[in-house]
Amino acid sequence: MSSLPGVRLAVAGVDAPVAAEPRLLTLPNGLEIACQSRTEADHIWEDIFEKMIYRRHGVSFPENACVFDVGGNIGMFTLFVHLCCPAARTWTFEPAPPLFEILSYNTSRHAPGARLINAGVSDTRGTAELTFYPYSSGMSSFHADLGEEKAVLRSILEHHHQEGMSGVDRLLEVSEEFLDARFTSRTFTCPLVPLSEVIVAERVDTIDLLKIDVQKSELQVLQGIEDRHWPKIRQIVLEVHDLDGRLGVVVDLLQSRGFDVVVEQDPLLGGSVLYNLFAIGRSALGGGQRPAADRLQSRASLQKAALQRQRPRAPRGPRPTEEE
């Protein structure tokens, strides 16, 4: 039974619902996963496994890491954590029902025991309307603004054009039609829960890494952490949308809580409102638990770990991957 009344909490490989007909994709490390869109999964793979964006600026995981993945999408970061740290304990939050089913499938196969929460994270309990973009699921948001979403994707296309990527010229010629198609949407009413309620209900003593990627809800996520729980959090990596000065507000908040903060922007997103923040608390800077073995830092060793952890696929009829 869920320890969070009114919120669906499941354990991967035990009682988590999985997609009946998963759209399957084999990652470059040999891991077979379900995905919402192949193009988007490739992009997530590059950020997490190639660029190692969650291991920058001194961020590290102990062998028995406790990780909160807020904005889990299809679970790629949760899988990364379990590959790096097989003894890790993870809580993954994903409000969109289609993504939650895919997340459940992937973690059931590759990260059994991960705790999955089918809810958004905010500063208070409640519900909210989520705008879900099936073809750009990572941009789904409780604060959808089609103009803002299009501007970000247009910026990415323009940077790819400057780099000479094949086929981008054609997309730019029909950019509005392309963007309209990418942002076809559905709406879901989803529960919201503050992080502190989860910390209490799940009796979490320490959060080694809090990862936040929630498309304009990042400040509300942070505001849902009670004063008494901030000392439990050792490191935070989050994406911030710098709307109405939000970047400065978040930096000030984290520094006031004792974190050293580094701000960076992916060159692909130059000129957009998107930034990545890396916040390391005093307890993490002081040492503490031993970081995960360096052998898992390389792509080759991650591939070896992935193949060793590959679990047999459930007997379901897969659909071909979506190429958009």
C-alpha positions in Angstrom: 0.0 0.0 0.0 1.3 3.5 -0.8 2.7 5.5 2.1 1.4 8.6 0.2 -2.4 8.6 0.4 -3.9 9.6 -3.0 -0.7 9.2 -4.8 0.3 6.1 -6.9 3.6 4.7 -5.5 4.9 1.5 -7.0 8.0 -0.6 -6.8 9.7 -1.5 -10.1 9.6 -5.2 -10.8 6.9 -5.8 -8.1 3.7 -3.9 -8.7 4.6 -1.1 -11.2 2.3 -1.1 -14.3 4.1 -1.4 -17.6 3.3 -0.5 -21.2 1.3 -3.4 -22.8 3.0 -2.9 -26.1 6.3 -1.2 -25.5 8.1 0.7 -28.3 11.6 -0.8 -28.0 15.0 0.7 -28.6 18.5 -0.7 -28.1 20.8 1.9 -26.6 24.5 2.2 -27.7 25.5 0.4 -24.5 23.4 -2.6 -25.5 20.6 -1.9 -23.0 17.1 -2.5 -24.5 14.5 0.0 -23.3 11.1 1.2 -24.1 10.7 4.8 -25.3 8.2 7.4 -26.2 10.2 8.6 -29.3 13.5 7.3 -30.6 14.8 10.8 -31.4 14.1 12.0 -27.9 15.5 8.9 -26.3 18.7 9.4 -28.4 19.0 13.0 -27.1 18.4 11.9 -23.4 21.0 9.2 -23.9 23.6 11.7 -25.2 23.1 14.1 -22.3 23.2 11.4 -19.5 25.6 8.7 -20.8 27.8 10.6 -23.3 28.0 14.1 -21.8 27.6 12.8 -18.3 25.8 16.0 -17.3 24.9 14.7 -13.9 28.6 14.0 -13.0 29.9 17.5 -13.7 31.4 20.1 -11.3 32.3 17.6 -8.5 28.9 15.8 -8.4 29.4 12.1 -7.3 27.4 9.2 -6.0 28.3 6.9 -3.1 28.0 3.2 -3.7 24.7 3.1 -1.8 23.5 6.4 -3.1 20.0 7.7 -2.3 18.7 9.6 -5.3 15.5 11.5 -6.0 14.8 11.8 -9.7 12.2 14.5 -10.1 11.0 14.5 -13.7 11.9 10.9 -14.5 10.5 10.8 -18.0 11.2 7.3 -19.3 13.7 6.5 -16.5 17.0 7.0 -18.3 18.7 8.8 -15.4 17.4 6.3 -12.9 18.9 3.5 -15.0 22.2 5.4 -15.1 22.3 5.7 -11.3 21.6 1.9 -10.9 24.4 1.1 -13.5 26.8 3.3 -11.6 25.7 2.2 -8.2 23.9 -1.2 -8.1 23.1 -0.7 -4.4 21.5 2.7 -5.0 18.0 3.5 -3.7 16.0 5.7 -6.0 12.7 7.5 -5.9 11.5 8.6 -9.4 8.7 11.0 -9.9 6.8 11.2 -13.2 3.3 12.6 -13.5 2.4 11.8 -17.2 0.6 8.5 -17.4 2.1 7.4 -20.7 5.6 8.1 -19.5 5.0 6.5 -16.2 4.1 3.2 -17.9 7.3 3.3 -20.0 9.3 4.3 -16.9 7.8 1.3 -15.1 8.7 -1.0 -17.9 12.3 0.2 -18.1 13.0 0.1 -14.3 11.3 -3.3 -13.9 13.8 -4.7 -16.3 16.9 -2.8 -15.4 16.4 -1.3 -12.0 14.1 -3.5 -10.0 13.3 -2.1 -6.6 13.3 1.5 -7.7 10.4 3.4 -6.1 8.2 5.1 -8.7 5.8 7.9 -7.9 3.1 8.8 -10.5 2.8 12.4 -9.4 4.2 15.9 -10.0 6.2 17.6 -7.4 5.3 21.1 -6.1 5.2 23.2 -3.0 1.8 22.0 -1.8 -0.6 19.0 -2.2 -3.2 19.3 -4.9 -3.8 18.5 -8.6 -2.9 20.4 -11.8 -3.4 20.1 -15.5 -0.3 18.7 -17.3 0.1 19.5 -21.0 1.7 16.4 -22.4 3.5 16.6 -25.8 3.8 13.0 -27.1 6.5 14.0 -29.7 8.4 16.2 -27.3 7.6 14.6 -24.0 10.6 16.1 -22.2 9.0 19.5 -22.7 5.6 18.5 -21.2 4.7 21.0 -18.5 2.3 22.1 -15.8 3.1 25.6 -17.1 2.8 25.1 -20.8 3.4 28.0 -23.1 3.5 27.0 -26.7 5.4 30.1 -27.7 8.1 29.4 -25.2 8.3 25.7 -26.1 8.6 26.6 -29.8 11.3 29.2 -29.1 13.5 26.6 -27.3 13.2 24.0 -30.1 13.7 26.6 -32.8 16.9 27.7 -31.0 18.1 24.1 -31.0 17.4 23.8 -34.8 19.3 27.0 -35.5 22.3 25.8 -33.6 22.2 22.5 -35.5 22.0 24.5 -38.7 25.1 26.5 -37.8 26.9 23.2 -37.1 26.0 22.0 -40.6 23.8 19.1 -39.5 22.3 17.3 -42.4 18.5 17.9 -43.0 18.1 20.9 -40.8 17.9 23.3 -43.7 14.7 21.5 -44.8 13.2 21.6 -41.3 13.9 25.3 -41.0 12.1 26.0 -44.3 9.0 24.4 -42.8 9.7 25.3 -39.2 6.2 26.3 -38.2 4.6 23.2 -39.6 7.3 21.1 -38.0 6.9 22.8 -34.6 3.1 22.5 -34.8 3.5 18.8 -35.3 6.1 18.4 -32.6 3.8 20.1 -30.1 0.6 18.2 -30.6 -0.6 17.9 -27.1 -2.9 16.0 -24.6 -3.9 17.1 -21.2 -3.9 15.0 -18.0 -5.0 16.0 -14.5 -2.2 14.9 -12.2 -1.7 14.8 -8.4 1.0 17.0 -6.9 3.0 16.2 -3.8 5.7 18.2 -1.9 9.1 16.6 -1.6 9.0 16.9 2.2 5.9 14.8 2.4 7.7 12.0 0.5 10.8 12.4 2.7 8.7 11.9 5.8 6.5 9.1 4.4 9.4 7.1 3.1 11.7 7.8 6.1 14.5 9.2 4.0 17.6 10.1 6.1 19.9 11.5 3.3 19.5 12.4 -0.3 22.8 12.1 -2.0 21.6 13.7 -5.2 18.3 15.5 -6.0 17.9 15.8 -9.8 15.2 18.1 -11.0 14.1 18.5 -14.6 10.5 19.7 -14.5 9.9 22.3 -17.2 9.2 25.5 -15.3 8.2 23.9 -12.0 11.7 23.9 -10.5 11.2 26.7 -8.0 8.0 25.1 -6.7 9.8 21.9 -6.2 12.5 23.6 -4.1 9.8 25.5 -2.2 8.2 22.2 -1.2 11.3 21.3 0.9 10.8 22.2 4.6 13.6 23.9 6.6 14.2 20.7 8.6 14.8 18.7 5.5 17.4 20.8 3.6 20.3 19.5 5.7 19.5 16.0 4.4 20.3 17.0 0.8 23.9 16.7 -0.2 23.8 17.7 -3.9 21.3 19.1 -6.4 21.4 19.2 -10.2 18.5 21.0 -11.8 17.4 22.7 -15.0 16.2 26.2 -14.6 14.0 28.3 -16.9 15.2 31.8 -16.5 11.8 33.5 -16.7 11.2 36.7 -14.7 14.6 36.4 -13.1 14.1 32.9 -11.8 17.7 31.9 -12.3 18.9 34.5 -9.8 16.2 33.5 -7.4 17.1 29.8 -7.5 20.8 30.6 -7.1 20.2 32.8 -4.1 17.9 30.2 -2.5 20.5 27.4 -2.9 23.4 29.6 -1.6 21.3 30.6 1.4 20.9 26.9 2.1 24.7 26.4 2.2 25.3 25.1 -1.3 28.1 26.1 -3.6 26.5 26.7 -7.0 27.8 26.5 -10.6 25.7 27.7 -13.5 26.2 26.6 -17.1 24.3 26.6 -20.4 24.6 23.9 -23.0 26.0 25.5 -26.2 23.1 24.0 -28.1 20.7 26.1 -25.9 22.7 29.3 -26.2 20.4 32.3 -26.2 17.5 30.4 -24.7 16.1 30.6 -21.1 17.5 27.1 -20.2 20.4 26.7 -17.7 21.8 23.8 -15.7 22.7 24.4 -12.0 25.0 22.2 -10.0 24.7 22.7 -6.2 27.0 20.9 -3.8 26.3 21.2 0.0 28.9 21.4 2.7 28.4 17.8 3.8 29.2 16.6 0.2 32.3 18.9 0.0 33.5 17.4 3.3 33.9 13.9 1.9 31.7 11.4 3.7 30.8 8.2 1.9 33.1 6.7 -0.8 32.1 7.7 -4.3 31.1 5.0 -6.8 34.1 3.2 -8.4 35.8 5.2 -11.1 35.5 2.2 -13.5 31.9 3.2 -14.1 32.9 6.7 -15.3 33.8 5.5 -18.8 31.4 4.7 -21.6 33.0 1.3 -22.1 32.6 0.3 -18.5 29.0 1.6 -18.4 28.3 -0.6 -21.5 29.8 -3.6 -19.8 27.7 -2.9 -16.7 24.6 -2.5 -18.8 25.1 -5.8 -20.6 25.7 -7.6 -17.3 22.4 -6.2 -15.9 20.3 -6.9 -19.0 17.2 -8.7 -18.0 15.1 -11.0 -20.3 12.3 -9.1 -22.0 8.8 -9.8 -20.9 6.7 -11.7 -23.5 4.9 -8.8 -25.0 4.4 -7.8 -28.6 6.8 -4.8 -29.3 5.9 -2.1 -31.7 8.5 -0.6 -34.1 10.3 2.5 -32.7 9.0 5.9 -33.7 11.5 7.7 -35.8 10.3 11.3 -35.3 
